[in-house]
């Protein structure tokens, strides 16, 4: 089945139908004009400007609302063949908005592309300050009508959040796509575990881009076009000499593999700068500075990295309490960036959903002030895998109930806890791995089309608990929570919990996962700037404490949110392991622990599965 919205009853007017009704009165210019804009500290940022070209000059507006894109992935490549697309990272925004009357401004953030300066951290506060100055420059231009929106995938979406939090009065709406909210829990340390994808693959990618290392860049699918000839100089840099100076400066950029280790705790700061914490590099750290009249559409997918889905949900839950506009949330069957429809039952790996149409409708409402019908649509739309349908909801979580399942000593999942106490023992092996075609590889710019194709084999060595075959289809929607009463032979360990569907024919399908380092098992109420509907672990230095060896404690592990419909006749499987060798370090080093999962009526392990309605 497709993820297309065509024919879906989840919208009054689908994004596809809205796009069909929307007139195109402009064309995209063959080339943008490009220049440097100087920041407060004399650092020059390279900027491309695409202005709408009217199809009928008479009566055409002279001023336009602006969509600004702030990217570290080159605003534009210099190309050796005019047939090549010079803007693979941003062309989709240019083509989605310029024909409908929006100026599009694309900026190389400091330390990247043709811009000067250095990157001093992951999403530096300095970049946030830069975005305010870019907004100030935009509204001063003769072609600007004074209103600004921002969007983009991943880094670009987080930059849109940074821009909105500067409080510049011109910023009216943002649409962060597949974008982090908290770099600690969603990116660098999910569950308190260091992500090796970020500190290795992503770090290598950024070094290749920032220093124009084309041999290294060629291994990344997005950037290996042989017609690419490095970043495009600005118009005034005719011989590229200024660009070469900027690239030389980039060699002093920070290295994420070094910096990440200084963020071991959520409240850790860089030794040389106590103000530079993970919160200072995260959009949630400035959420209280975002004006309440900025409209926000958050978009993510069920396989969106190590926790970006939760980031979109937290952004929605946090801002919904303080915004004057309804928060909007769109969650699809997508990986990071929606390059792939991850459903095993899809018609094609390529997403068929008209995402840019939904964005156009959103910005039409808040920048052009058109009646786009947005207020007549539900604020939340999500796609359930395996029933292959879009659903609408008035809130998140949608109307769900907890399906409580209890672990038994026979490795079953039942709805009534066993009266007698029991236990399941599991010896961790550090060779256990989920493979190299997972939700994580996309964060390192790998092009994955088939996710978890060998899941049955990869998960074979884990501890499995299963329900009996289901009598009817059951939709899981939200964050499943494992309440594990467990003991460990070591004072620290990594616990991974996976949900799978075991179909009647024996096929095993990965659904979602959650993880936690036992050092960080303490729970607290989620803070006002990062609201959650799942258990929150502060992961601070003060909250961290080792496990008493051999003594059972109850810990909570929330899985990454998902919507997935189990078929009648399938079984829900929950698997537990203590390692994922491709993605996270050993805990503890060289000492694989033995885990004991306690079962029984008095404090035994159980699982809370959020069950939604099926149409």
C-alpha positions as CSV (number, residue, x, y, z in Angstrom):
1,X,0.0,0.0,0.0
2,X,1.0,3.6,-0.6
3,X,1.4,6.5,1.9
4,X,-0.4,8.8,-0.5
5,X,-3.1,11.0,0.9
6,X,-5.2,10.7,-2.3
7,X,-8.7,9.5,-1.3
8,X,-7.9,9.7,2.4
9,X,-10.8,10.6,4.7
10,X,-8.4,12.0,7.4
11,X,-8.6,15.4,5.7
12,X,-11.5,17.5,4.6
13,X,-9.3,18.6,1.8
14,X,-6.2,16.5,1.3
15,X,-2.8,18.1,0.6
16,X,-2.9,16.7,-2.9
17,X,-6.3,18.3,-3.6
18,X,-5.2,21.6,-2.1
19,X,-2.2,21.7,-4.4
20,X,-4.4,21.0,-7.5
21,X,-6.5,24.0,-6.6
22,X,-3.6,26.4,-5.9
23,X,-2.7,28.7,-8.8
24,X,0.9,29.1,-9.9
25,X,1.5,32.7,-10.9
26,X,5.3,32.8,-10.9
27,X,8.3,30.9,-12.2
28,X,11.6,30.0,-10.6
29,X,14.5,32.1,-11.8
30,X,17.2,30.2,-13.7
31,X,19.7,31.4,-11.2
32,X,19.5,33.0,-7.8
33,X,21.5,36.1,-6.9
34,X,24.1,35.5,-4.3
35,X,26.0,37.6,-1.9
36,X,27.7,37.8,1.6
37,X,25.8,39.2,4.6
38,X,28.0,40.3,7.4
39,X,27.3,39.3,11.0
40,X,27.9,41.3,14.2
41,X,31.4,39.7,14.6
42,X,32.3,40.4,11.0
43,X,31.8,36.8,9.9
44,X,30.4,36.8,6.4
45,X,27.6,34.3,5.5
46,X,26.9,33.2,1.9
47,X,23.3,33.8,0.9
48,X,21.2,32.8,-2.2
49,X,18.0,34.6,-3.0
50,X,15.4,33.2,-5.4
51,X,12.7,35.8,-6.2
52,X,9.4,34.8,-7.9
53,X,9.3,35.8,-11.6
54,X,5.7,36.8,-12.6
55,X,4.1,34.9,-15.4
56,X,2.1,38.0,-16.1
57,X,4.0,41.2,-15.1
58,X,1.0,43.4,-15.0
59,X,-0.4,43.6,-11.5
60,X,2.3,41.3,-10.0
61,X,3.3,42.1,-6.4
62,X,6.6,43.8,-5.8
63,X,7.1,42.3,-2.3
64,X,6.9,38.8,-1.1
65,X,6.9,36.8,2.1
66,X,10.1,34.8,2.5
67,X,10.9,31.2,3.3
68,X,14.4,31.1,4.7
69,X,16.5,27.9,4.7
70,X,19.5,27.7,7.0
71,X,21.8,24.8,6.0
72,X,25.2,23.3,6.7
73,X,24.9,21.0,3.7
74,X,25.8,23.6,0.9
75,X,23.2,26.1,-0.2
76,X,24.3,25.3,-3.7
77,X,27.0,23.3,-5.5
78,X,29.2,24.6,-8.3
79,X,28.5,22.2,-11.2
80,X,30.4,21.2,-14.3
81,X,27.3,20.3,-16.2
82,X,24.3,22.6,-16.6
83,X,22.0,19.6,-16.5
84,X,22.9,18.8,-12.9
85,X,20.8,20.1,-10.0
86,X,23.1,22.5,-8.1
87,X,20.9,22.5,-5.0
88,X,20.1,18.9,-4.1
89,X,19.6,19.8,-0.4
90,X,17.3,22.7,-0.9
91,X,15.8,22.5,-4.4
92,X,12.6,21.0,-3.1
93,X,11.8,24.2,-1.1
94,X,12.7,26.5,-4.0
95,X,10.4,24.6,-6.3
96,X,7.6,24.2,-3.7
97,X,7.3,27.9,-2.8
98,X,8.7,30.3,-5.4
99,X,6.1,29.5,-8.1
100,X,3.4,30.4,-5.5
101,X,4.7,33.8,-4.7
102,X,7.3,33.2,-2.0
103,X,10.9,34.5,-2.0
104,X,13.3,31.7,-0.9
105,X,16.5,32.6,0.8
106,X,19.1,29.9,1.4
107,X,22.0,30.5,3.8
108,X,25.2,28.5,4.4
109,X,25.4,28.6,8.2
110,X,28.7,29.8,9.6
111,X,31.6,27.4,9.2
112,X,30.0,25.7,6.2
113,X,29.7,26.0,2.4
114,X,31.0,29.4,1.2
115,X,30.4,31.1,4.6
116,X,33.2,32.2,6.9
117,X,33.6,31.4,10.6
118,X,34.0,28.2,12.4
119,X,31.5,25.8,14.0
120,X,32.2,25.6,17.7
121,X,29.5,23.0,18.6
122,X,26.6,21.0,17.3
123,X,24.0,23.7,16.5
124,X,25.9,26.5,18.1
125,X,24.1,29.3,19.9
126,X,26.2,31.6,17.6
127,X,24.1,30.2,14.7
128,X,21.0,31.2,16.6
129,X,22.2,34.7,16.9
130,X,23.1,34.7,13.2
131,X,19.6,33.7,12.2
132,X,18.2,36.9,13.9
133,X,20.6,39.0,11.8
134,X,19.6,37.1,8.6
135,X,15.9,37.9,9.5
136,X,16.8,41.5,10.1
137,X,18.5,41.6,6.7
138,X,15.6,40.0,4.9
139,X,12.9,42.4,6.1
140,X,15.1,45.4,5.1
141,X,15.2,44.3,1.5
142,X,13.0,46.0,-1.1
143,X,11.5,42.7,-2.2
144,X,10.4,41.6,1.3
145,X,6.9,42.1,2.6
146,X,8.3,41.8,6.1
147,X,7.0,38.3,6.9
148,X,9.2,35.2,7.3
149,X,8.7,31.5,7.5
150,X,11.3,28.8,7.8
151,X,11.5,25.0,7.2
152,X,13.8,22.2,6.4
153,X,14.8,18.7,7.1
154,X,16.9,17.7,10.2
155,X,19.6,20.4,10.9
156,X,17.5,22.9,8.8
157,X,14.4,22.2,10.8
158,X,16.2,22.7,14.1
159,X,17.6,26.0,12.7
160,X,14.0,27.1,11.9
161,X,13.2,26.6,15.6
162,X,16.3,28.6,16.6
163,X,15.2,31.4,14.3
164,X,11.7,31.5,15.8
165,X,13.1,31.6,19.3
166,X,15.1,34.8,18.5
167,X,11.8,36.7,18.8
168,X,12.3,38.6,15.5
169,X,8.9,40.1,14.8
170,X,9.0,39.1,11.1
171,X,9.0,35.4,11.9
172,X,5.4,34.2,11.6
173,X,5.5,30.4,11.0
174,X,8.0,27.5,11.0
175,X,7.7,23.9,9.8
176,X,10.6,21.9,11.4
177,X,10.8,18.6,9.4
178,X,12.4,15.5,11.0
179,X,14.2,17.9,13.4
180,X,15.7,17.3,16.8
181,X,14.4,19.1,19.8
182,X,16.9,17.8,22.4
183,X,20.3,16.8,21.1
184,X,21.0,14.9,24.2
185,X,18.1,12.4,24.4
186,X,17.2,12.3,20.7
187,X,20.5,12.4,19.0
188,X,23.8,12.1,21.0
189,X,22.7,10.0,24.0
190,X,19.4,8.3,23.5
191,X,18.6,6.5,26.7
192,X,21.9,7.9,28.0
193,X,23.9,5.8,25.5
194,X,26.4,7.5,23.2
195,X,25.3,7.2,19.5
196,X,28.3,6.0,17.4
197,X,26.5,6.9,14.2
198,X,26.7,10.6,15.2
199,X,30.2,10.5,16.5
200,X,31.6,8.6,13.6
201,X,29.6,8.6,10.3
202,X,28.1,12.1,10.7
203,X,31.3,13.6,11.9
204,X,33.1,12.3,8.8
205,X,30.4,13.6,6.6
206,X,30.6,17.1,8.0
207,X,34.4,17.2,7.7
208,X,34.1,16.2,4.1
209,X,31.6,18.9,3.4
210,X,33.2,21.7,5.4
211,X,36.7,21.1,4.0
212,X,35.5,20.3,0.5
213,X,37.1,16.8,0.6
214,X,35.5,15.4,-2.5
215,X,37.1,12.0,-2.3
216,X,35.6,11.5,1.2
217,X,32.3,13.0,0.1
218,X,31.8,10.6,-2.8
219,X,30.8,7.7,-0.5
220,X,27.6,9.6,0.6
221,X,24.7,9.0,-1.8
222,X,23.4,12.5,-1.5
223,X,26.7,14.2,-2.6
224,X,28.4,11.8,-5.0
225,X,27.3,13.3,-8.3
226,X,30.6,13.6,-10.3
227,X,29.3,16.9,-11.7
228,X,29.5,18.6,-8.3
229,X,32.5,20.9,-8.1
230,X,32.5,22.0,-4.5
231,X,30.4,24.8,-2.9
232,X,29.3,27.6,-5.2
233,X,31.1,31.0,-4.6
234,X,28.9,34.1,-4.2
235,X,28.4,36.2,-7.4
236,X,31.1,38.7,-6.5
237,X,33.8,36.0,-6.0
238,X,34.5,35.5,-9.7
239,X,37.7,33.4,-9.3
240,X,36.7,31.5,-6.2
241,X,39.6,33.0,-4.2
242,X,37.3,34.1,-1.4
243,X,35.6,30.7,-1.2
244,X,39.1,29.1,-0.8
245,X,39.7,31.4,2.1
246,X,36.4,30.4,3.8
247,X,37.2,26.7,3.3
248,X,40.6,27.1,4.9
249,X,39.0,28.7,8.0
250,X,36.6,25.6,8.2
251,X,39.6,23.4,9.0
252,X,39.3,24.7,12.5
253,X,35.8,23.5,13.0
254,X,35.0,21.4,16.1
255,X,34.9,17.6,15.9
256,X,31.8,16.0,17.2
257,X,33.5,12.8,18.3
258,X,35.5,14.9,20.7
259,X,32.8,17.2,21.9
260,X,30.1,14.6,22.4
261,X,32.0,13.0,25.2
262,X,31.9,16.2,27.2
263,X,28.1,16.0,27.1
264,X,28.0,12.7,29.0
265,X,25.2,14.0,31.4
266,X,22.3,16.1,30.2
267,X,23.5,19.0,32.3
268,X,27.2,18.6,31.4
269,X,29.0,21.7,30.0
270,X,32.0,22.1,27.8
271,X,35.0,22.6,30.1
272,X,36.1,25.7,28.3
273,X,32.6,27.3,28.3
274,X,30.2,26.4,31.2
275,X,27.4,28.1,29.3
276,X,27.7,25.7,26.4
277,X,25.5,22.7,27.4
278,X,23.5,20.3,25.3
279,X,20.4,22.5,26.1
280,X,22.2,25.6,24.8
281,X,22.6,23.7,21.5
282,X,19.0,22.3,21.5
283,X,15.8,24.1,20.3
284,X,14.0,23.1,23.5
285,X,16.5,25.2,25.4
286,X,14.9,28.3,24.0
287,X,11.3,27.3,23.8
288,X,10.3,29.9,26.4
289,X,11.7,32.6,24.1
290,X,9.5,31.6,21.1
291,X,6.7,34.1,20.7
292,X,3.3,32.5,21.2
293,X,2.0,33.8,17.9
294,X,4.5,31.8,15.8
295,X,2.6,29.0,14.1
296,X,4.4,25.6,14.1
297,X,3.9,22.5,12.0
298,X,6.1,19.6,13.2
299,X,6.7,16.7,10.9
300,X,8.4,13.3,11.6
301,X,8.3,9.7,10.8
302,X,8.1,6.4,12.7
303,X,11.7,5.5,11.8
304,X,13.1,9.0,12.2
305,X,16.5,8.3,13.8
306,X,17.1,7.6,17.4
307,X,14.3,9.7,18.8
308,X,13.5,12.6,16.4
309,X,9.9,11.3,16.5
310,X,9.8,11.9,20.2
311,X,11.3,15.4,19.6
312,X,8.4,16.3,17.3
313,X,5.9,15.0,19.9
314,X,7.6,16.9,22.7
315,X,7.6,20.1,20.6
316,X,3.9,19.7,20.0
317,X,3.1,18.9,23.6
318,X,5.2,21.8,24.9
319,X,4.1,24.5,22.6
320,X,0.5,23.5,22.6
321,X,0.2,24.8,26.1
322,X,1.4,28.3,25.3
323,X,0.7,29.0,21.6
324,X,-2.0,31.3,20.3
325,X,-2.2,29.1,17.2
326,X,-3.2,25.4,17.2
327,X,0.0,23.3,17.0
328,X,0.1,21.0,14.0
329,X,1.6,17.5,13.9
330,X,2.2,15.2,10.9
331,X,3.6,11.7,11.5
332,X,4.1,9.3,8.6
333,X,5.6,5.9,7.8
334,X,8.9,7.5,7.0
335,X,12.6,7.3,7.8
336,X,14.7,10.5,8.5
337,X,13.7,13.0,5.8
338,X,11.0,10.8,4.3
339,X,13.3,9.4,1.7
340,X,11.7,6.0,2.2
341,X,8.3,4.7,3.1
342,X,9.4,2.1,5.7
343,X,6.4,-0.1,5.7
344,X,7.1,-3.7,4.6
345,X,3.8,-3.7,2.8
346,X,4.4,-0.6,0.7
347,X,4.0,-0.4,-3.0
348,X,7.3,1.4,-3.6
349,X,10.1,2.5,-1.3
350,X,9.6,6.2,-2.4
351,X,7.1,8.2,-0.4
352,X,4.0,9.2,-2.4
353,X,2.8,11.7,0.2
354,X,2.6,15.3,-1.0
355,X,4.6,16.8,1.9
356,X,5.5,20.0,0.2
357,X,1.8,20.6,-0.6
358,X,1.0,20.4,3.1
359,X,3.8,22.9,3.8
360,X,2.5,25.2,1.1
361,X,-1.0,25.1,2.7
362,X,0.5,25.9,6.1
363,X,2.5,28.8,5.0
364,X,-0.3,30.1,2.8
365,X,-2.4,30.5,5.9
366,X,0.2,32.2,8.1
367,X,2.4,34.2,5.6
368,X,0.0,35.0,2.7
369,X,-3.1,35.0,4.9
370,X,-5.1,32.9,2.5
371,X,-8.1,30.9,3.5
372,X,-6.3,27.5,3.0
373,X,-8.9,25.6,5.0
374,X,-6.3,24.7,7.6
375,X,-8.6,25.6,10.5
376,X,-11.1,23.1,9.3
377,X,-8.6,20.2,9.5
378,X,-7.7,18.2,12.6
379,X,-4.4,19.4,14.2
380,X,-2.8,15.9,14.2
381,X,-2.5,13.4,11.3
382,X,-0.7,10.1,11.5
383,X,-0.3,7.0,9.4
384,X,-0.7,3.5,10.8
385,X,1.6,0.9,9.3
386,X,0.1,-2.4,8.3
387,X,-3.5,-1.0,8.1
388,X,-1.9,1.5,5.7
389,X,-4.3,4.4,6.6
390,X,-4.0,8.0,7.5
391,X,-5.8,9.0,10.7
392,X,-6.8,12.4,12.1
393,X,-6.8,13.3,15.8
394,X,-7.6,16.3,17.9
395,X,-4.7,15.8,20.3
396,X,-1.6,13.7,21.0
397,X,-1.7,11.1,22.3
398,X,-4.9,10.3,20.3
399,X,-7.7,8.4,22.0
400,X,-5.8,5.3,23.2
401,X,-6.0,3.0,26.2
402,X,-3.2,1.0,27.9
403,X,-3.1,-2.7,27.0
404,X,-1.2,-4.0,30.0
405,X,0.7,-7.2,29.4
406,X,2.5,-9.1,32.2
407,X,5.7,-11.2,31.7
408,X,5.5,-14.8,32.8
409,X,8.3,-17.2,33.8
410,X,7.4,-19.1,30.6
411,X,8.3,-16.1,28.5
412,X,4.7,-15.3,27.7
413,X,2.8,-12.0,27.7
414,X,-0.6,-12.3,29.4
415,X,-3.2,-9.9,30.6
416,X,-3.3,-11.2,34.1
417,X,-0.1,-11.5,36.2
418,X,0.9,-14.9,37.5
419,X,0.3,-15.4,41.2
420,X,3.6,-17.1,41.8
421,X,6.9,-15.3,41.5
422,X,9.4,-16.3,38.8
423,X,12.2,-15.0,36.7
424,X,13.8,-15.1,33.3
425,X,17.6,-15.1,33.0
426,X,19.4,-13.6,30.1
427,X,23.2,-13.5,29.4
428,X,24.1,-10.4,27.5
429,X,26.4,-10.8,24.5
430,X,28.2,-7.7,23.2
431,X,28.2,-9.2,19.7
432,X,24.4,-8.6,19.5
433,X,23.6,-6.1,16.8
434,X,20.5,-4.8,14.9
435,X,22.6,-4.7,11.7
436,X,23.4,-1.9,9.3
437,X,20.0,-1.3,7.7
438,X,18.3,0.4,10.6
439,X,16.8,3.7,11.6
440,X,20.2,4.9,12.7
441,X,22.2,4.6,9.4
442,X,20.1,7.3,7.8
443,X,21.4,9.8,10.3
444,X,24.9,9.2,8.8
445,X,23.5,9.9,5.3
446,X,23.3,6.3,4.3
447,X,20.6,5.6,1.7
448,X,18.4,2.8,3.1
449,X,15.4,1.4,1.2
450,X,14.7,-1.8,3.1
451,X,14.7,-1.5,6.8
452,X,15.4,-4.5,9.1
453,X,15.2,-7.0,6.3
454,X,17.0,-9.6,8.5
455,X,15.3,-8.8,11.8
456,X,14.3,-12.4,12.5
457,X,17.9,-13.5,12.4
458,X,19.3,-10.4,14.1
459,X,16.9,-10.7,17.0
460,X,17.3,-14.5,17.4
461,X,19.7,-14.2,20.4
462,X,17.6,-11.9,22.4
463,X,15.2,-12.8,25.2
464,X,11.7,-13.0,23.7
465,X,8.3,-12.7,25.3
466,X,5.1,-13.2,23.2
467,X,1.4,-12.9,23.3
468,X,-0.9,-15.6,21.9
469,X,-2.2,-15.0,18.4
470,X,-4.5,-12.0,18.4
471,X,-8.2,-12.5,17.9
472,X,-8.6,-9.2,16.1
473,X,-6.5,-6.5,14.5
474,X,-4.9,-4.2,17.2
475,X,-3.5,-0.8,16.5
476,X,-0.6,0.4,18.6
477,X,-0.3,4.2,18.6
478,X,2.0,6.1,20.9
479,X,4.9,5.3,23.2
480,X,4.9,1.7,24.6
481,X,6.4,1.5,28.0
482,X,8.3,-1.4,29.5
483,X,8.2,-1.6,33.4
484,X,10.9,-4.1,34.0
485,X,11.8,-5.4,37.4
486,X,15.3,-6.6,36.9
487,X,18.6,-7.4,38.5
488,X,22.0,-7.2,37.0
489,X,25.3,-8.9,37.7
490,X,27.0,-5.6,37.0
491,X,26.4,-2.2,38.5
492,X,25.7,-0.7,35.1
493,X,24.2,-2.1,31.9
494,X,22.4,-1.1,28.7
495,X,18.9,-2.4,28.3
496,X,17.2,-2.5,24.8
497,X,13.6,-3.3,24.4
498,X,12.1,-4.1,21.0
499,X,8.6,-4.6,19.7
500,X,7.9,-6.9,16.8
501,X,5.0,-8.4,15.0
502,X,5.2,-12.1,14.4
503,X,2.8,-12.9,11.6
504,X,0.9,-16.1,11.2
505,X,3.4,-17.4,8.6
506,X,6.3,-16.8,11.0
507,X,7.6,-13.6,9.5
508,X,9.0,-11.2,12.1
509,X,8.7,-7.5,11.6
510,X,10.5,-4.9,13.6
511,X,8.1,-2.2,15.0
512,X,10.0,0.1,17.3
513,X,12.5,0.1,20.2
514,X,13.5,1.9,23.4
515,X,16.8,1.8,25.3
516,X,18.2,2.9,28.7
517,X,21.5,2.9,30.5
518,X,20.8,1.7,34.0
519,X,23.0,4.5,35.4
520,X,20.2,6.9,34.2
521,X,17.2,4.9,35.4
522,X,16.0,7.7,37.8
523,X,12.7,9.2,36.7
524,X,11.3,12.7,37.1
525,X,8.4,14.8,35.9
526,X,9.2,16.1,32.4
527,X,10.3,19.8,32.6
528,X,8.0,22.6,31.3
529,X,10.4,23.2,28.3
530,X,10.3,19.5,27.2
531,X,7.0,18.0,28.0
532,X,6.5,14.3,27.4
533,X,3.6,11.8,27.5
534,X,6.1,9.0,28.4
535,X,8.5,8.4,31.3
536,X,11.2,11.1,31.5
537,X,14.7,10.3,32.7
538,X,16.7,13.4,33.7
539,X,20.1,11.9,32.9
540,X,21.8,14.5,35.0
541,X,24.9,14.0,37.1
542,X,23.0,14.3,40.3
543,X,20.4,11.7,39.2
544,X,22.9,9.1,38.0
545,X,23.6,6.2,40.3
546,X,24.8,2.7,39.8
547,X,22.6,-0.4,40.3
548,X,23.1,-2.6,43.4
549,X,24.5,-5.8,42.0
550,X,22.1,-8.7,42.1
551,X,19.2,-6.7,43.6
552,X,16.1,-6.1,41.5
553,X,14.7,-2.7,40.8
554,X,11.8,-1.6,38.6
555,X,12.8,0.6,35.7
556,X,10.8,2.2,33.0
557,X,11.9,2.3,29.3
558,X,9.7,4.1,26.8
559,X,9.8,2.9,23.2
560,X,10.0,5.5,20.4
561,X,6.5,6.4,19.3
562,X,4.9,4.5,16.5
563,X,1.5,3.7,14.9
564,X,1.4,0.1,13.8
565,X,-1.6,-2.2,13.3
566,X,-1.1,-5.9,14.3
567,X,-3.1,-8.2,12.1
568,X,-5.5,-10.7,13.5
569,X,-3.6,-14.0,14.0
570,X,-0.3,-12.2,14.6
571,X,1.5,-12.2,17.9
572,X,3.1,-9.2,19.6
573,X,6.7,-10.0,20.6
574,X,8.8,-8.0,23.0
575,X,12.5,-8.7,22.9
576,X,15.2,-7.7,25.4
577,X,18.9,-7.4,24.9
578,X,21.9,-5.7,26.5
579,X,23.8,-4.5,23.4
580,X,23.6,-3.1,19.9
581,X,27.2,-3.4,18.7
582,X,26.8,-1.4,15.5
583,X,25.3,1.7,17.2
584,X,26.2,1.9,20.9
585,X,29.3,1.2,23.1
586,X,29.5,-1.7,25.5
587,X,28.2,-1.2,29.0
588,X,30.1,-2.0,31.1
589,X,33.3,-2.4,29.0
590,X,34.3,-6.0,28.6
591,X,31.9,-7.3,31.3
592,X,28.7,-8.5,29.6
593,X,26.1,-8.6,32.5
594,X,23.7,-11.4,33.3
595,X,20.2,-10.0,33.6
596,X,17.3,-11.4,35.6
597,X,13.8,-10.3,34.7
598,X,11.4,-10.8,37.6
599,X,7.9,-12.0,36.9
600,X,4.9,-12.5,39.2
601,X,1.9,-10.7,40.7
602,X,3.9,-8.7,43.3
603,X,6.0,-6.2,41.4
604,X,6.7,-8.3,38.3
605,X,7.6,-7.0,34.9
606,X,4.9,-5.6,32.7
607,X,4.4,-3.7,29.5
608,X,2.0,-0.8,28.8
609,X,1.0,-0.9,25.1
610,X,-1.0,2.2,23.9
611,X,-3.9,0.7,21.8
612,X,-5.7,2.9,19.4
613,X,-8.9,2.5,17.4
614,X,-9.0,0.8,14.1
615,X,-11.3,2.0,11.3
